[in-house]
């Protein structure tokens, strides 16, 4: 079983979403990540070790620690605010 944790930036970004359809889509993508943690695009350079999944117009950033079998959801932010 994969252990999940949610960072403060993720929680703050998720609370800002007013559209219920978009919130449902984010929840579906979280379930998809839990089932297959390596589904997201691996990041490079300063963000190495993290992955991102695009949920228009947002990006869901997370880190998968394979040794601990743990997923940490780092942030949910607008694509233009990178």
C-alpha angles and dihedrals in degrees: 000000000000117000114222131200131181121217123218093251090055093049092048092049093046093051090054092061109100098175108093093201090056091048089053090050091051091050090051091051091049089054089049090052092049090053093047113015094187095060095101128083112267114237126226140214114006092006096050112144094037131092135208135209120197117229105173117278094002137063123219112211121198142159123223115204103197097188092057095033088232134142120202116193103214106180150343111209141158115268093237093053096064 
